[in-house]
Amino acid sequence: MNKPMKHSYWGATVDYTDVMARIAEIGPTLEANAAADEAAGELTPESFALLRPLRMSHLMATEELGGAQMRPTEVLQLLEAVTWWSGSAGWVSMVHCCIGAMSAAFLPDSAVERLFAPGTENRFSGQGAPLGMLKKVDGGYSLTGKWSYGSGFSHATWSHSACFVDDGSGKPAKDDAGNVIIMCAHAPIPEHKQLGNWDVLGLKGTGSIDYAADDVFIAEDLVFPILTAPPQRLKELFSLGIVGLAAIGHTGWAMGAGRRMLDEIAGFARSKSGRAGLLGESEKFWHDYGRAEASYRAARAFVMEVWGDIEATAEAGQQMTTRQISLVHLAKAQIHEAGVEVCNFAYRASGGAGLRAGVIQRTFRDMMVAANHFTIAPSIVTSAGRELGGQWTDRSWQFYDLIEKK
């Protein structure tokens, strides 16, 4: 009688609660492996073997493509749950999830019929900055370039790389309006050279390596225009575009990291000996902890409000508005800001315990790295503020820029 209603817009073949239960089962091992993942610079085979059955790349793909066609609010909570146990495992999961959704949303039918065919188990990783060049050849393109931050690249099967199109003279081609054409190209991971270069402060186990392509053939149907691609399926939800789908991943990750740090410092303060014992008796600590809880919970509630509205819009058969995308960006930024505040508070409160290897130190480092990601740039929040404040009412979002409507 009290079972939540399942709207026909969303999938019915994968039960969100079953996936959540599976995460709870594998979580303790993911946490136990976190140090080994960091030492390896990527998820260890054991860690990835635990995540693989979750099929994160298929969470938002349509059921017709073998996906779960899951609600964004459910996806957010699944990513939150994985991240609570391991920041690196959560990051790889969210990258595979979001890029898988992009490929399932924007590639033409002929391509998704191959990439998501029954019996396949493809995972997608790559970089959305145009650091390569496509040259037209018979049947498609030749791709050459070098990209950074290919999170989860070694655990993926297909790349997803932004690139310019050669106009025939070695320069980027432009469309009829004079805009540079930026495409997203897909190629099998083994056709790339993996260059490493992942010696970093945090998210050390994500394997976010540099990678390169040298004259790699790309079939004509394995590209889409990254700035302007119209959704090919689930057109209401996927009208969020590349950046809206990416926001689900980054937001869910920050939800998990912030929650874990709050839980960890509270558990530390409940201990009975040493600094932790003194902390547990401190009025100031519990006051500051209460404020940190309020800040985090407010940001998380904002996230769920924004994405709940998006779900309702999709169910109503409508595409997303400029205002909704502005709120997606603000909610994403706010949950990261709350996470940074929580991590700073917990790290300072923990004293020497936070200096040593463990959950507090690792979560602090991971959050500082995540908060520097270009998707959380102050310029994006500024543009969203201008739109919400009524100054830029005649603009629309294109990638991470709020541009004048043409």
C-alpha positions in Angstrom: 0.0 0.0 0.0 2.8 2.4 0.8 5.1 1.2 -2.0 6.3 4.2 -4.1 4.6 4.5 -7.5 6.8 3.7 -10.5 6.2 6.1 -13.3 6.3 4.5 -16.8 9.0 6.9 -17.9 11.6 5.0 -15.8 12.8 1.5 -16.1 11.3 -1.4 -14.2 13.9 -4.2 -14.8 16.5 -3.1 -12.3 15.5 -2.4 -8.7 17.4 0.5 -7.1 17.1 -1.1 -3.6 18.8 -4.3 -4.9 21.7 -2.3 -6.2 21.9 -0.3 -3.0 22.0 -3.6 -1.0 24.8 -4.9 -3.2 26.8 -1.7 -2.5 26.4 -2.3 1.2 27.7 -5.8 0.8 30.8 -4.9 -1.2 31.4 -1.6 0.7 33.6 -2.9 3.5 36.0 -4.5 1.0 36.1 -1.4 -1.1 37.1 0.5 2.0 39.7 -2.1 3.0 41.2 -1.9 -0.5 41.4 2.0 -0.6 45.0 2.2 0.5 46.0 -0.5 -2.1 44.0 1.4 -4.8 45.9 4.6 -4.0 49.3 2.8 -4.1 48.4 1.3 -7.5 47.3 4.7 -8.8 44.1 3.0 -10.0 41.5 0.6 -8.7 43.0 -2.8 -8.0 41.6 -5.8 -9.9 39.8 -6.9 -6.7 38.2 -3.5 -6.3 37.0 -3.2 -9.9 35.8 -6.8 -9.8 33.4 -5.8 -7.0 32.1 -2.8 -8.9 31.8 -4.4 -12.3 28.5 -6.2 -11.7 26.8 -3.0 -10.7 27.0 -2.0 -14.5 27.3 1.7 -13.7 27.7 2.6 -17.4 24.2 1.4 -17.9 22.3 3.0 -15.1 20.8 5.7 -17.2 20.8 4.0 -20.6 17.3 3.0 -21.8 16.0 -0.4 -21.1 15.8 -1.0 -24.9 19.6 -0.8 -24.8 19.9 -3.1 -21.8 20.2 -0.3 -19.3 18.4 0.4 -16.1 16.7 3.7 -17.2 16.9 4.8 -13.6 15.7 8.0 -12.0 18.4 10.6 -11.4 17.6 10.8 -7.7 18.3 7.1 -7.4 21.5 7.3 -9.4 22.6 10.1 -7.1 22.1 8.0 -4.1 23.9 5.0 -5.5 26.9 7.1 -6.3 26.7 8.6 -2.8 26.7 5.1 -1.4 29.8 3.9 -3.3 31.7 7.1 -2.5 30.9 6.7 1.2 33.0 3.6 1.3 35.7 4.7 -1.1 36.2 8.1 -2.8 38.2 6.5 -5.7 35.7 3.8 -6.3 32.9 6.3 -6.2 34.8 8.6 -8.7 35.4 5.8 -11.2 31.8 4.7 -10.8 30.4 8.1 -11.5 32.6 8.7 -14.6 31.5 5.3 -16.1 27.9 6.1 -15.2 27.8 9.6 -16.7 29.8 9.0 -19.8 27.8 5.8 -20.4 24.7 7.9 -20.2 26.1 10.4 -22.7 27.0 7.7 -25.2 23.5 6.2 -24.8 21.8 9.5 -25.2 23.6 11.2 -28.1 25.0 8.5 -30.4 22.9 7.5 -33.4 21.0 4.2 -33.4 23.6 2.3 -35.5 26.3 3.1 -33.0 24.4 2.2 -29.8 23.1 -1.0 -31.4 26.8 -2.1 -31.5 28.0 -0.5 -28.2 25.0 -1.6 -26.1 24.2 -4.8 -28.0 23.0 -7.9 -26.0 26.0 -9.7 -24.6 28.3 -6.6 -24.5 29.5 -5.0 -21.3 31.0 -1.8 -22.4 32.3 1.0 -20.1 33.2 4.5 -21.2 35.9 6.9 -20.0 37.6 9.9 -21.4 37.9 13.7 -21.5 35.5 16.4 -22.7 38.1 19.1 -23.5 38.9 19.3 -27.2 42.5 18.2 -27.3 42.5 16.2 -30.4 41.8 16.5 -34.1 39.6 14.5 -36.5 40.5 14.3 -40.1 37.9 13.1 -42.6 38.7 9.7 -44.3 36.7 7.1 -46.1 34.0 5.8 -43.9 34.7 8.1 -41.0 37.6 10.0 -39.4 41.2 9.6 -38.3 41.7 10.7 -34.7 45.0 12.1 -33.3 45.5 13.9 -29.9 46.5 13.7 -26.3 44.1 14.1 -23.4 44.5 14.3 -19.6 42.3 13.1 -16.7 40.9 9.9 -18.2 39.4 8.7 -15.0 38.8 4.9 -14.9 40.4 4.7 -18.3 42.1 1.3 -17.8 38.8 -0.2 -16.6 36.9 1.1 -19.6 36.4 -0.5 -23.0 35.7 2.6 -25.1 37.0 6.1 -25.0 35.0 9.3 -25.2 37.2 12.2 -26.4 36.4 15.7 -27.4 38.2 17.0 -30.5 38.1 19.5 -33.3 37.4 18.7 -36.9 40.2 19.4 -39.4 39.0 21.8 -42.1 41.5 20.4 -44.6 44.3 22.8 -43.7 45.1 21.6 -40.2 42.8 24.2 -38.6 39.5 23.6 -36.7 36.5 23.6 -39.0 33.6 26.0 -38.3 29.9 25.7 -38.9 27.8 28.1 -41.1 27.5 30.5 -38.1 31.3 30.7 -37.7 31.4 28.5 -34.6 34.2 26.0 -34.1 32.9 22.4 -34.5 33.7 20.2 -31.5 32.9 16.5 -31.8 33.0 13.7 -29.2 34.7 10.6 -30.7 34.5 7.0 -29.5 37.2 4.4 -30.0 38.2 1.1 -28.4 40.5 1.6 -25.3 43.3 -0.7 -26.7 43.7 1.6 -29.7 45.0 4.3 -27.4 48.4 4.7 -25.7 48.0 5.0 -21.9 50.6 7.6 -20.7 50.2 7.5 -16.9 51.0 10.8 -15.2 48.7 10.4 -12.2 50.8 11.5 -9.2 48.4 13.6 -7.3 47.1 14.8 -3.9 43.8 13.0 -3.8 41.6 10.7 -5.7 44.8 8.8 -6.2 43.1 5.4 -6.9 41.1 6.7 -9.9 43.7 6.1 -12.6 42.8 9.5 -14.1 45.7 9.2 -16.6 46.9 11.0 -19.7 46.1 9.1 -22.9 46.8 9.6 -26.6 45.5 8.6 -30.0 47.7 8.4 -33.1 45.7 8.1 -36.4 43.0 6.0 -34.8 40.1 5.2 -37.2 36.7 6.4 -35.9 33.6 5.2 -37.8 31.3 8.0 -38.9 28.5 7.1 -36.5 30.8 7.0 -33.5 30.9 10.8 -33.1 28.4 13.5 -32.1 28.7 17.3 -31.7 29.4 17.8 -28.0 28.0 21.3 -27.8 24.8 20.9 -29.7 23.9 17.2 -29.9 20.2 16.6 -29.8 19.2 13.6 -27.6 18.3 10.5 -29.6 16.3 8.8 -26.9 14.7 9.8 -23.5 14.6 13.2 -25.1 13.1 14.9 -22.1 15.7 13.8 -19.6 18.7 13.9 -21.9 17.8 17.5 -23.0 20.0 18.2 -19.9 22.9 17.8 -22.3 26.5 16.7 -21.6 26.9 19.0 -18.7 23.7 18.1 -17.0 24.5 14.4 -17.1 28.0 15.0 -15.8 26.5 17.0 -13.0 24.7 13.9 -11.7 28.0 12.2 -11.2 29.9 15.0 -9.5 27.0 15.8 -7.3 26.4 12.2 -6.1 30.2 11.9 -5.4 30.2 15.0 -3.2 27.1 13.8 -1.3 29.0 10.6 -0.4 32.3 12.2 0.6 30.7 14.9 2.8 28.5 12.3 4.5 31.4 10.0 5.2 33.5 12.8 6.8 30.7 13.8 9.1 30.2 10.2 10.2 33.9 9.6 10.6 34.6 12.7 12.8 31.5 12.0 14.9 32.7 8.4 15.5 36.1 9.7 16.4 34.6 12.1 19.0 32.6 9.3 20.6 35.9 7.5 21.4 36.8 7.5 25.1 40.6 8.0 25.1 43.2 10.6 24.1 42.3 13.6 22.0 39.1 12.0 20.9 37.9 11.7 24.5 38.6 15.4 25.1 36.8 16.2 21.8 33.7 14.3 22.8 33.5 16.5 26.0 33.9 19.8 24.0 30.8 22.0 23.8 32.5 23.9 20.9 33.1 20.7 18.9 29.5 19.6 19.1 28.2 23.0 18.3 30.5 23.1 15.2 29.5 19.6 14.3 25.8 20.6 14.5 26.5 23.5 12.1 28.4 21.2 9.7 25.5 18.7 9.7 23.0 21.5 9.0 25.1 22.9 6.1 25.6 19.5 4.5 21.9 18.4 5.0 20.7 21.7 3.5 22.9 21.3 0.4 21.8 17.7 0.0 18.2 18.6 0.3 18.7 21.3 -2.4 20.2 18.7 -4.6 17.3 16.3 -4.2 14.7 19.1 -4.7 16.4 20.2 -8.0 16.6 16.7 -9.4 13.1 15.7 -8.2 11.8 18.7 -10.2 13.8 17.4 -13.2 12.2 14.0 -12.9 8.8 15.5 -12.8 9.5 17.6 -15.9 10.7 14.5 -17.8 7.6 12.5 -16.7 5.4 15.4 -18.0 7.0 15.0 -21.4 8.8 18.4 -21.3 12.4 19.4 -22.0 14.6 21.1 -19.4 14.6 24.8 -19.1 17.5 27.2 -18.7 16.5 27.8 -15.1 16.5 24.1 -14.2 20.1 23.8 -15.6 21.1 26.9 -13.6 19.8 25.2 -10.5 21.6 21.9 -11.4 24.9 23.9 -11.5 24.1 25.7 -8.2 23.2 22.5 -6.4 26.3 20.8 -7.6 28.5 23.7 -6.5 26.7 24.0 -3.1 27.1 20.3 -2.2 30.9 20.6 -2.9 31.1 23.8 -0.9 29.4 22.1 2.0 31.7 19.2 1.6 34.8 21.4 1.7 33.5 23.1 4.9 32.8 19.7 6.5 36.2 18.4 5.6 38.1 21.4 6.8 36.2 21.3 10.1 36.8 17.5 10.6 40.4 17.7 9.6 41.2 20.5 12.1 39.1 18.9 14.8 40.9 15.5 14.4 44.3 16.9 15.3 47.1 14.4 14.7 44.7 11.6 13.8 43.9 13.4 10.5 47.6 13.6 9.6 47.9 9.8 9.5 46.7 7.4 6.8 43.1 6.7 7.2 39.6 7.7 6.3 39.8 11.3 7.6 43.0 12.1 5.7 42.0 10.3 2.5 38.5 11.9 2.4 40.0 15.3 3.1 42.5 14.9 0.2 39.8 13.6 -2.2 37.4 16.4 -1.5 40.1 19.1 -2.0 40.8 17.6 -5.4 37.1 17.2 -6.4 36.3 20.8 -5.4 39.0 22.0 -7.9 37.3 20.2 -10.9 36.5 22.5 -13.7 32.8 21.6 -13.5 32.7 23.4 -10.2 34.3 26.6 -11.5 33.3 29.9 -9.9 32.4 31.3 -13.4 29.6 28.7 -13.7 28.1 29.7 -10.4 28.4 33.4 -11.4 26.5 32.8 -14.7 23.8 30.8 -12.8 23.5 33.7 -10.4 23.1 36.2 -13.2 20.3 34.1 -14.7 18.6 33.5 -11.4 18.9 37.2 -10.5 17.2 38.3 -13.7 20.2 39.9 -15.4 20.7 37.2 -18.1 17.2 36.2 -18.9 17.8 36.1 -22.6 20.5 33.4 -22.5 20.7 29.6 -22.6 23.3 27.1 -21.5 25.8 25.7 -24.0 28.2 23.4 -22.4 29.5 25.4 -19.3 28.7 28.8 -20.8 25.5 30.8 -20.5 25.3 32.3 -24.0 23.0 34.7 -25.8 20.2 33.1 -27.7 20.5 33.2 -31.4 
